[in-house]
Amino acid sequence: MSRVPGAQRVRVNPIACEAHGMCAELLPERISLDEWGYPIVDERPLPPALVGHARRAAQACPTFALLLDRQRDTRAS
């Protein structure tokens, strides 16, 4: 997976997730469900057009298992 400093990506806390499936309904461009209803997340950096949708999906998660992360620049100065 490529790292783009400042880019945002979606990830799931697998311990908190209870397979409600709302994330896949709200962000089908990046999330699909496995055979048990748990999310399979495409963790590539989000294009700007999807950031708002990803934020709404994370806020709508009943267990707060969907997270939106901003990647940091880890290069030494």
mmCIF file as gemmi writes it, N, C-alpha and C atoms, coordinates in Angstrom:
data_model
loop_
_atom_site.group_PDB
_atom_site.id
_atom_site.type_symbol
_atom_site.label_atom_id
_atom_site.label_alt_id
_atom_site.label_comp_id
_atom_site.label_asym_id
_atom_site.label_entity_id
_atom_site.label_seq_id
_atom_site.pdbx_PDB_ins_code
_atom_site.Cartn_x
_atom_site.Cartn_y
_atom_site.Cartn_z
_atom_site.occupancy
_atom_site.B_iso_or_equiv
_atom_site.pdbx_formal_charge
_atom_site.auth_seq_id
_atom_site.auth_asym_id
_atom_site.pdbx_PDB_model_num
ATOM 1 N N . MET Axp A 1 ? 0.849 -1.168 0 1 0 ? 1 A 1
ATOM 2 C CA . MET Axp A 1 ? 0 0 0 1 0 ? 1 A 1
ATOM 3 C C . MET Axp A 1 ? 0.895 1.231 0 1 0 ? 1 A 1
ATOM 4 N N . SER Axp A 2 ? 0.62 2.169 -0.893 1 0 ? 2 A 1
ATOM 5 C CA . SER Axp A 2 ? 1.433 3.374 -0.951 1 0 ? 2 A 1
ATOM 6 C C . SER Axp A 2 ? 1.032 4.342 0.153 1 0 ? 2 A 1
ATOM 7 N N . ARG Axp A 3 ? 2.018 5.088 0.625 1 0 ? 3 A 1
ATOM 8 C CA . ARG Axp A 3 ? 1.799 6.072 1.685 1 0 ? 3 A 1
ATOM 9 C C . ARG Axp A 3 ? 1.87 7.463 1.076 1 0 ? 3 A 1
ATOM 10 N N . VAL Axp A 4 ? 0.814 8.219 1.219 1 0 ? 4 A 1
ATOM 11 C CA . VAL Axp A 4 ? 0.783 9.595 0.758 1 0 ? 4 A 1
ATOM 12 C C . VAL Axp A 4 ? 0.547 10.461 1.98 1 0 ? 4 A 1
ATOM 13 N N . PRO Axp A 5 ? 1.562 11.225 2.422 1 0 ? 5 A 1
ATOM 14 C CA . PRO Axp A 5 ? 1.395 12.046 3.621 1 0 ? 5 A 1
ATOM 15 C C . PRO Axp A 5 ? 0.178 12.957 3.505 1 0 ? 5 A 1
ATOM 16 N N . GLY Axp A 6 ? -0.636 12.966 4.54 1 0 ? 6 A 1
ATOM 17 C CA . GLY Axp A 6 ? -1.836 13.797 4.563 1 0 ? 6 A 1
ATOM 18 C C . GLY Axp A 6 ? -3.06 13.151 3.943 1 0 ? 6 A 1
ATOM 19 N N . ALA Axp A 7 ? -2.88 12.056 3.207 1 0 ? 7 A 1
ATOM 20 C CA . ALA Axp A 7 ? -4.018 11.38 2.597 1 0 ? 7 A 1
ATOM 21 C C . ALA Axp A 7 ? -4.844 10.699 3.681 1 0 ? 7 A 1
ATOM 22 N N . GLN Axp A 8 ? -6.125 10.549 3.413 1 0 ? 8 A 1
ATOM 23 C CA . GLN Axp A 8 ? -6.99 9.874 4.373 1 0 ? 8 A 1
ATOM 24 C C . GLN Axp A 8 ? -7.355 8.495 3.857 1 0 ? 8 A 1
ATOM 25 N N . ARG Axp A 9 ? -7.557 7.589 4.784 1 0 ? 9 A 1
ATOM 26 C CA . ARG Axp A 9 ? -7.948 6.228 4.434 1 0 ? 9 A 1
ATOM 27 C C . ARG Axp A 9 ? -8.933 5.72 5.47 1 0 ? 9 A 1
ATOM 28 N N . VAL Axp A 10 ? -9.676 4.703 5.097 1 0 ? 10 A 1
ATOM 29 C CA . VAL Axp A 10 ? -10.663 4.084 5.979 1 0 ? 10 A 1
ATOM 30 C C . VAL Axp A 10 ? -10.088 2.785 6.513 1 0 ? 10 A 1
ATOM 31 N N . ARG Axp A 11 ? -10.36 2.508 7.774 1 0 ? 11 A 1
ATOM 32 C CA . ARG Axp A 11 ? -9.994 1.205 8.341 1 0 ? 11 A 1
ATOM 33 C C . ARG Axp A 11 ? -11.07 0.795 9.341 1 0 ? 11 A 1
ATOM 34 N N . VAL Axp A 12 ? -11.056 -0.456 9.706 1 0 ? 12 A 1
ATOM 35 C CA . VAL Axp A 12 ? -12.055 -1.004 10.636 1 0 ? 12 A 1
ATOM 36 C C . VAL Axp A 12 ? -11.361 -1.578 11.852 1 0 ? 12 A 1
ATOM 37 N N . ASN Axp A 13 ? -11.914 -1.298 13.02 1 0 ? 13 A 1
ATOM 38 C CA . ASN Axp A 13 ? -11.468 -1.941 14.251 1 0 ? 13 A 1
ATOM 39 C C . ASN Axp A 13 ? -12.218 -3.274 14.308 1 0 ? 13 A 1
ATOM 40 N N . PRO Axp A 14 ? -11.563 -4.394 14.028 1 0 ? 14 A 1
ATOM 41 C CA . PRO Axp A 14 ? -12.257 -5.677 13.95 1 0 ? 14 A 1
ATOM 42 C C . PRO Axp A 14 ? -12.835 -6.144 15.289 1 0 ? 14 A 1
ATOM 43 N N . ILE Axp A 15 ? -12.3 -5.655 16.377 1 0 ? 15 A 1
ATOM 44 C CA . ILE Axp A 15 ? -12.821 -6.051 17.689 1 0 ? 15 A 1
ATOM 45 C C . ILE Axp A 15 ? -14.139 -5.357 17.977 1 0 ? 15 A 1
ATOM 46 N N . ALA Axp A 16 ? -14.26 -4.095 17.565 1 0 ? 16 A 1
ATOM 47 C CA . ALA Axp A 16 ? -15.489 -3.329 17.825 1 0 ? 16 A 1
ATOM 48 C C . ALA Axp A 16 ? -16.595 -3.65 16.823 1 0 ? 16 A 1
ATOM 49 N N . CYS Axp A 17 ? -16.244 -4.117 15.641 1 0 ? 17 A 1
ATOM 50 C CA . CYS Axp A 17 ? -17.232 -4.346 14.587 1 0 ? 17 A 1
ATOM 51 C C . CYS Axp A 17 ? -18.181 -5.49 14.946 1 0 ? 17 A 1
ATOM 52 N N . GLU Axp A 18 ? -19.474 -5.238 14.744 1 0 ? 18 A 1
ATOM 53 C CA . GLU Axp A 18 ? -20.5 -6.255 14.988 1 0 ? 18 A 1
ATOM 54 C C . GLU Axp A 18 ? -21.264 -6.621 13.724 1 0 ? 18 A 1
ATOM 55 N N . ALA Axp A 19 ? -20.728 -6.29 12.565 1 0 ? 19 A 1
ATOM 56 C CA . ALA Axp A 19 ? -21.269 -6.678 11.256 1 0 ? 19 A 1
ATOM 57 C C . ALA Axp A 19 ? -22.673 -6.143 10.987 1 0 ? 19 A 1
ATOM 58 N N . HIS Axp A 20 ? -22.906 -4.88 11.319 1 0 ? 20 A 1
ATOM 59 C CA . HIS Axp A 20 ? -24.196 -4.27 10.985 1 0 ? 20 A 1
ATOM 60 C C . HIS Axp A 20 ? -24.311 -4.015 9.487 1 0 ? 20 A 1
ATOM 61 N N . GLY Axp A 21 ? -23.191 -3.767 8.796 1 0 ? 21 A 1
ATOM 62 C CA . GLY Axp A 21 ? -23.18 -3.591 7.35 1 0 ? 21 A 1
ATOM 63 C C . GLY Axp A 21 ? -23.506 -2.189 6.864 1 0 ? 21 A 1
ATOM 64 N N . MET Axp A 22 ? -23.748 -1.274 7.769 1 0 ? 22 A 1
ATOM 65 C CA . MET Axp A 22 ? -24.095 0.086 7.378 1 0 ? 22 A 1
ATOM 66 C C . MET Axp A 22 ? -22.959 0.745 6.595 1 0 ? 22 A 1
ATOM 67 N N . CYS Axp A 23 ? -21.719 0.439 6.955 1 0 ? 23 A 1
ATOM 68 C CA . CYS Axp A 23 ? -20.566 1.044 6.276 1 0 ? 23 A 1
ATOM 69 C C . CYS Axp A 23 ? -20.559 0.703 4.787 1 0 ? 23 A 1
ATOM 70 N N . ALA Axp A 24 ? -20.872 -0.533 4.453 1 0 ? 24 A 1
ATOM 71 C CA . ALA Axp A 24 ? -20.878 -0.949 3.049 1 0 ? 24 A 1
ATOM 72 C C . ALA Axp A 24 ? -22.016 -0.285 2.281 1 0 ? 24 A 1
ATOM 73 N N . GLU Axp A 25 ? -23.111 -0.009 2.959 1 0 ? 25 A 1
ATOM 74 C CA . GLU Axp A 25 ? -24.214 0.7 2.311 1 0 ? 25 A 1
ATOM 75 C C . GLU Axp A 25 ? -23.845 2.156 2.048 1 0 ? 25 A 1
ATOM 76 N N . LEU Axp A 26 ? -23.117 2.77 2.979 1 0 ? 26 A 1
ATOM 77 C CA . LEU Axp A 26 ? -22.788 4.184 2.864 1 0 ? 26 A 1
ATOM 78 C C . LEU Axp A 26 ? -21.513 4.47 2.075 1 0 ? 26 A 1
ATOM 79 N N . LEU Axp A 27 ? -20.636 3.495 1.959 1 0 ? 27 A 1
ATOM 80 C CA . LEU Axp A 27 ? -19.382 3.69 1.227 1 0 ? 27 A 1
ATOM 81 C C . LEU Axp A 27 ? -19.05 2.45 0.377 1 0 ? 27 A 1
ATOM 82 N N . PRO Axp A 28 ? -19.941 2.109 -0.557 1 0 ? 28 A 1
ATOM 83 C CA . PRO Axp A 28 ? -19.723 0.898 -1.361 1 0 ? 28 A 1
ATOM 84 C C . PRO Axp A 28 ? -18.508 0.994 -2.281 1 0 ? 28 A 1
ATOM 85 N N . GLU Axp A 29 ? -18.011 2.204 -2.52 1 0 ? 29 A 1
ATOM 86 C CA . GLU Axp A 29 ? -16.834 2.363 -3.367 1 0 ? 29 A 1
ATOM 87 C C . GLU Axp A 29 ? -15.585 1.778 -2.718 1 0 ? 29 A 1
ATOM 88 N N . ARG Axp A 30 ? -15.575 1.664 -1.394 1 0 ? 30 A 1
ATOM 89 C CA . ARG Axp A 30 ? -14.396 1.174 -0.683 1 0 ? 30 A 1
ATOM 90 C C . ARG Axp A 30 ? -14.658 0.026 0.274 1 0 ? 30 A 1
ATOM 91 N N . ILE Axp A 31 ? -15.928 -0.294 0.542 1 0 ? 31 A 1
ATOM 92 C CA . ILE Axp A 31 ? -16.228 -1.345 1.526 1 0 ? 31 A 1
ATOM 93 C C . ILE Axp A 31 ? -17.211 -2.343 0.944 1 0 ? 31 A 1
ATOM 94 N N . SER Axp A 32 ? -16.859 -3.613 1.032 1 0 ? 32 A 1
ATOM 95 C CA . SER Axp A 32 ? -17.774 -4.699 0.686 1 0 ? 32 A 1
ATOM 96 C C . SER Axp A 32 ? -17.903 -5.581 1.93 1 0 ? 32 A 1
ATOM 97 N N . LEU Axp A 33 ? -18.824 -6.529 1.89 1 0 ? 33 A 1
ATOM 98 C CA . LEU Axp A 33 ? -19.043 -7.394 3.048 1 0 ? 33 A 1
ATOM 99 C C . LEU Axp A 33 ? -18.646 -8.817 2.727 1 0 ? 33 A 1
ATOM 100 N N . ASP Axp A 34 ? -18.089 -9.504 3.726 1 0 ? 34 A 1
ATOM 101 C CA . ASP Axp A 34 ? -17.766 -10.912 3.533 1 0 ? 34 A 1
ATOM 102 C C . ASP Axp A 34 ? -19.041 -11.741 3.728 1 0 ? 34 A 1
ATOM 103 N N . GLU Axp A 35 ? -18.915 -13.036 3.68 1 0 ? 35 A 1
ATOM 104 C CA . GLU Axp A 35 ? -20.093 -13.907 3.762 1 0 ? 35 A 1
ATOM 105 C C . GLU Axp A 35 ? -20.81 -13.848 5.111 1 0 ? 35 A 1
ATOM 106 N N . TRP Axp A 36 ? -20.168 -13.318 6.145 1 0 ? 36 A 1
ATOM 107 C CA . TRP Axp A 36 ? -20.785 -13.195 7.466 1 0 ? 36 A 1
ATOM 108 C C . TRP Axp A 36 ? -21.267 -11.776 7.749 1 0 ? 36 A 1
ATOM 109 N N . GLY Axp A 37 ? -21.054 -10.87 6.786 1 0 ? 37 A 1
ATOM 110 C CA . GLY Axp A 37 ? -21.499 -9.49 6.941 1 0 ? 37 A 1
ATOM 111 C C . GLY Axp A 37 ? -20.457 -8.552 7.507 1 0 ? 37 A 1
ATOM 112 N N . TYR Axp A 38 ? -19.228 -9.019 7.658 1 0 ? 38 A 1
ATOM 113 C CA . TYR Axp A 38 ? -18.158 -8.16 8.158 1 0 ? 38 A 1
ATOM 114 C C . TYR Axp A 38 ? -17.509 -7.411 6.993 1 0 ? 38 A 1
ATOM 115 N N . PRO Axp A 39 ? -17.054 -6.193 7.234 1 0 ? 39 A 1
ATOM 116 C CA . PRO Axp A 39 ? -16.516 -5.375 6.142 1 0 ? 39 A 1
ATOM 117 C C . PRO Axp A 39 ? -15.14 -5.816 5.666 1 0 ? 39 A 1
ATOM 118 N N . ILE Axp A 40 ? -14.976 -5.705 4.359 1 0 ? 40 A 1
ATOM 119 C CA . ILE Axp A 40 ? -13.684 -5.863 3.705 1 0 ? 40 A 1
ATOM 120 C C . ILE Axp A 40 ? -13.378 -4.483 3.149 1 0 ? 40 A 1
ATOM 121 N N . VAL Axp A 41 ? -12.331 -3.855 3.671 1 0 ? 41 A 1
ATOM 122 C CA . VAL Axp A 41 ? -12.044 -2.461 3.361 1 0 ? 41 A 1
ATOM 123 C C . VAL Axp A 41 ? -10.878 -2.32 2.4 1 0 ? 41 A 1
ATOM 124 N N . ASP Axp A 42 ? -11.073 -1.517 1.387 1 0 ? 42 A 1
ATOM 125 C CA . ASP Axp A 42 ? -10 -1.117 0.487 1 0 ? 42 A 1
ATOM 126 C C . ASP Axp A 42 ? -9.298 0.039 1.187 1 0 ? 42 A 1
ATOM 127 N N . GLU Axp A 43 ? -8.075 -0.17 1.651 1 0 ? 43 A 1
ATOM 128 C CA . GLU Axp A 43 ? -7.383 0.821 2.473 1 0 ? 43 A 1
ATOM 129 C C . GLU Axp A 43 ? -6.512 1.788 1.682 1 0 ? 43 A 1
ATOM 130 N N . ARG Axp A 44 ? -6.682 1.82 0.36 1 0 ? 44 A 1
ATOM 131 C CA . ARG Axp A 44 ? -5.941 2.816 -0.417 1 0 ? 44 A 1
ATOM 132 C C . ARG Axp A 44 ? -6.369 4.223 0.016 1 0 ? 44 A 1
ATOM 133 N N . PRO Axp A 45 ? -5.5 5.209 -0.172 1 0 ? 45 A 1
ATOM 134 C CA . PRO Axp A 45 ? -5.889 6.584 0.164 1 0 ? 45 A 1
ATOM 135 C C . PRO Axp A 45 ? -7.174 6.98 -0.56 1 0 ? 45 A 1
ATOM 136 N N . LEU Axp A 46 ? -8.024 7.705 0.147 1 0 ? 46 A 1
ATOM 137 C CA . LEU Axp A 46 ? -9.301 8.136 -0.423 1 0 ? 46 A 1
ATOM 138 C C . LEU Axp A 46 ? -9.116 9.328 -1.354 1 0 ? 46 A 1
ATOM 139 N N . PRO Axp A 47 ? -9.807 9.311 -2.489 1 0 ? 47 A 1
ATOM 140 C CA . PRO Axp A 47 ? -9.796 10.519 -3.31 1 0 ? 47 A 1
ATOM 141 C C . PRO Axp A 47 ? -10.638 11.585 -2.598 1 0 ? 47 A 1
ATOM 142 N N . PRO Axp A 48 ? -10.352 12.852 -2.826 1 0 ? 48 A 1
ATOM 143 C CA . PRO Axp A 48 ? -11.096 13.917 -2.14 1 0 ? 48 A 1
ATOM 144 C C . PRO Axp A 48 ? -12.612 13.799 -2.264 1 0 ? 48 A 1
ATOM 145 N N . ALA Axp A 49 ? -13.099 13.291 -3.367 1 0 ? 49 A 1
ATOM 146 C CA . ALA Axp A 49 ? -14.546 13.172 -3.568 1 0 ? 49 A 1
ATOM 147 C C . ALA Axp A 49 ? -15.2 12.181 -2.612 1 0 ? 49 A 1
ATOM 148 N N . LEU Axp A 50 ? -14.428 11.244 -2.057 1 0 ? 50 A 1
ATOM 149 C CA . LEU Axp A 50 ? -14.999 10.236 -1.157 1 0 ? 50 A 1
ATOM 150 C C . LEU Axp A 50 ? -14.796 10.538 0.323 1 0 ? 50 A 1
ATOM 151 N N . VAL Axp A 51 ? -14.005 11.542 0.651 1 0 ? 51 A 1
ATOM 152 C CA . VAL Axp A 51 ? -13.702 11.821 2.061 1 0 ? 51 A 1
ATOM 153 C C . VAL Axp A 51 ? -14.965 12.151 2.852 1 0 ? 51 A 1
ATOM 154 N N . GLY Axp A 52 ? -15.836 12.972 2.321 1 0 ? 52 A 1
ATOM 155 C CA . GLY Axp A 52 ? -17.077 13.315 3.015 1 0 ? 52 A 1
ATOM 156 C C . GLY Axp A 52 ? -17.968 12.102 3.228 1 0 ? 52 A 1
ATOM 157 N N . HIS Axp A 53 ? -18.058 11.245 2.217 1 0 ? 53 A 1
ATOM 158 C CA . HIS Axp A 53 ? -18.857 10.017 2.339 1 0 ? 53 A 1
ATOM 159 C C . HIS Axp A 53 ? -18.263 9.097 3.401 1 0 ? 53 A 1
ATOM 160 N N . ALA Axp A 54 ? -16.935 8.99 3.412 1 0 ? 54 A 1
ATOM 161 C CA . ALA Axp A 54 ? -16.258 8.15 4.403 1 0 ? 54 A 1
ATOM 162 C C . ALA Axp A 54 ? -16.478 8.69 5.813 1 0 ? 54 A 1
ATOM 163 N N . ARG Axp A 55 ? -16.442 9.999 5.958 1 0 ? 55 A 1
ATOM 164 C CA . ARG Axp A 55 ? -16.667 10.614 7.272 1 0 ? 55 A 1
ATOM 165 C C . ARG Axp A 55 ? -18.094 10.319 7.763 1 0 ? 55 A 1
ATOM 166 N N . ARG Axp A 56 ? -19.067 10.452 6.876 1 0 ? 56 A 1
ATOM 167 C CA . ARG Axp A 56 ? -20.455 10.151 7.264 1 0 ? 56 A 1
ATOM 168 C C . ARG Axp A 56 ? -20.626 8.678 7.618 1 0 ? 56 A 1
ATOM 169 N N . ALA Axp A 57 ? -19.979 7.799 6.866 1 0 ? 57 A 1
ATOM 170 C CA . ALA Axp A 57 ? -20.064 6.364 7.167 1 0 ? 57 A 1
ATOM 171 C C . ALA Axp A 57 ? -19.466 6.064 8.536 1 0 ? 57 A 1
ATOM 172 N N . ALA Axp A 58 ? -18.32 6.684 8.859 1 0 ? 58 A 1
ATOM 173 C CA . ALA Axp A 58 ? -17.69 6.464 10.165 1 0 ? 58 A 1
ATOM 174 C C . ALA Axp A 58 ? -18.58 6.984 11.288 1 0 ? 58 A 1
ATOM 175 N N . GLN Axp A 59 ? -19.211 8.129 11.086 1 0 ? 59 A 1
ATOM 176 C CA . GLN Axp A 59 ? -20.087 8.696 12.112 1 0 ? 59 A 1
ATOM 177 C C . GLN Axp A 59 ? -21.357 7.868 12.297 1 0 ? 59 A 1
ATOM 178 N N . ALA Axp A 60 ? -21.79 7.184 11.244 1 0 ? 60 A 1
ATOM 179 C CA . ALA Axp A 60 ? -23.022 6.399 11.309 1 0 ? 60 A 1
ATOM 180 C C . ALA Axp A 60 ? -22.815 4.993 11.868 1 0 ? 60 A 1
ATOM 181 N N . CYS Axp A 61 ? -21.573 4.55 11.999 1 0 ? 61 A 1
ATOM 182 C CA . CYS Axp A 61 ? -21.303 3.192 12.493 1 0 ? 61 A 1
ATOM 183 C C . CYS Axp A 61 ? -21.841 3.048 13.915 1 0 ? 61 A 1
ATOM 184 N N . PRO Axp A 62 ? -22.747 2.09 14.148 1 0 ? 62 A 1
ATOM 185 C CA . PRO Axp A 62 ? -23.34 1.933 15.477 1 0 ? 62 A 1
ATOM 186 C C . PRO Axp A 62 ? -22.342 1.587 16.581 1 0 ? 62 A 1
ATOM 187 N N . THR Axp A 63 ? -21.222 0.973 16.225 1 0 ? 63 A 1
ATOM 188 C CA . THR Axp A 63 ? -20.238 0.587 17.24 1 0 ? 63 A 1
ATOM 189 C C . THR Axp A 63 ? -18.95 1.411 17.142 1 0 ? 63 A 1
ATOM 190 N N . PHE Axp A 64 ? -18.949 2.428 16.289 1 0 ? 64 A 1
ATOM 191 C CA . PHE Axp A 64 ? -17.781 3.283 16.082 1 0 ? 64 A 1
ATOM 192 C C . PHE Axp A 64 ? -16.552 2.479 15.663 1 0 ? 64 A 1
ATOM 193 N N . ALA Axp A 65 ? -16.78 1.41 14.907 1 0 ? 65 A 1
ATOM 194 C CA . ALA Axp A 65 ? -15.685 0.544 14.464 1 0 ? 65 A 1
ATOM 195 C C . ALA Axp A 65 ? -15.036 1.035 13.176 1 0 ? 65 A 1
ATOM 196 N N . LEU Axp A 66 ? -15.728 1.88 12.428 1 0 ? 66 A 1
ATOM 197 C CA . LEU Axp A 66 ? -15.175 2.408 11.191 1 0 ? 66 A 1
ATOM 198 C C . LEU Axp A 66 ? -14.41 3.687 11.504 1 0 ? 66 A 1
ATOM 199 N N . LEU Axp A 67 ? -13.158 3.735 11.062 1 0 ? 67 A 1
ATOM 200 C CA . LEU Axp A 67 ? -12.284 4.856 11.396 1 0 ? 67 A 1
ATOM 201 C C . LEU Axp A 67 ? -11.755 5.512 10.137 1 0 ? 67 A 1
ATOM 202 N N . LEU Axp A 68 ? -11.608 6.814 10.202 1 0 ? 68 A 1
ATOM 203 C CA . LEU Axp A 68 ? -11.016 7.58 9.116 1 0 ? 68 A 1
ATOM 204 C C . LEU Axp A 68 ? -9.691 8.123 9.634 1 0 ? 68 A 1
ATOM 205 N N . ASP Axp A 69 ? -8.599 7.698 9.022 1 0 ? 69 A 1
ATOM 206 C CA . ASP Axp A 69 ? -7.254 8.078 9.465 1 0 ? 69 A 1
ATOM 207 C C . ASP Axp A 69 ? -6.582 8.978 8.444 1 0 ? 69 A 1
ATOM 208 N N . ARG Axp A 70 ? -5.804 9.915 8.94 1 0 ? 70 A 1
ATOM 209 C CA . ARG Axp A 70 ? -4.951 10.735 8.08 1 0 ? 70 A 1
ATOM 210 C C . ARG Axp A 70 ? -3.538 10.18 8.2 1 0 ? 70 A 1
ATOM 211 N N . GLN Axp A 71 ? -2.936 9.88 7.07 1 0 ? 71 A 1
ATOM 212 C CA . GLN Axp A 71 ? -1.584 9.338 7.077 1 0 ? 71 A 1
ATOM 213 C C . GLN Axp A 71 ? -0.584 10.45 7.351 1 0 ? 71 A 1
ATOM 214 N N . ARG Axp A 72 ? 0.397 10.149 8.152 1 0 ? 72 A 1
ATOM 215 C CA . ARG Axp A 72 ? 1.43 11.124 8.505 1 0 ? 72 A 1
ATOM 216 C C . ARG Axp A 72 ? 2.686 10.887 7.7 1 0 ? 72 A 1
ATOM 217 N N . ASP Axp A 73 ? 3.449 11.936 7.535 1 0 ? 73 A 1
ATOM 218 C CA . ASP Axp A 73 ? 4.747 11.83 6.894 1 0 ? 73 A 1
ATOM 219 C C . ASP Axp A 73 ? 5.713 11.266 7.936 1 0 ? 73 A 1
ATOM 220 N N . THR Axp A 74 ? 6.221 10.067 7.712 1 0 ? 74 A 1
ATOM 221 C CA . THR Axp A 74 ? 7.089 9.402 8.688 1 0 ? 74 A 1
ATOM 222 C C . THR Axp A 74 ? 8.564 9.542 8.345 1 0 ? 74 A 1
ATOM 223 N N . ARG Axp A 75 ? 8.865 10.338 7.335 1 0 ? 75 A 1
ATOM 224 C CA . ARG Axp A 75 ? 10.268 10.54 6.955 1 0 ? 75 A 1
ATOM 225 C C . ARG Axp A 75 ? 10.969 11.386 8.02 1 0 ? 75 A 1
ATOM 226 N N . ALA Axp A 76 ? 12.226 11.081 8.262 1 0 ? 76 A 1
ATOM 227 C CA . ALA Axp A 76 ? 13.018 11.867 9.229 1 0 ? 76 A 1
ATOM 228 C C . ALA Axp A 76 ? 13.343 13.223 8.614 1 0 ? 76 A 1
ATOM 229 N N . SER Axp A 77 ? 13.363 14.238 9.459 1 0 ? 77 A 1
ATOM 230 C CA . SER Axp A 77 ? 13.675 15.601 8.977 1 0 ? 77 A 1
ATOM 231 C C . SER Axp A 77 ? 15.155 15.796 8.829 1 0 ? 77 A 1
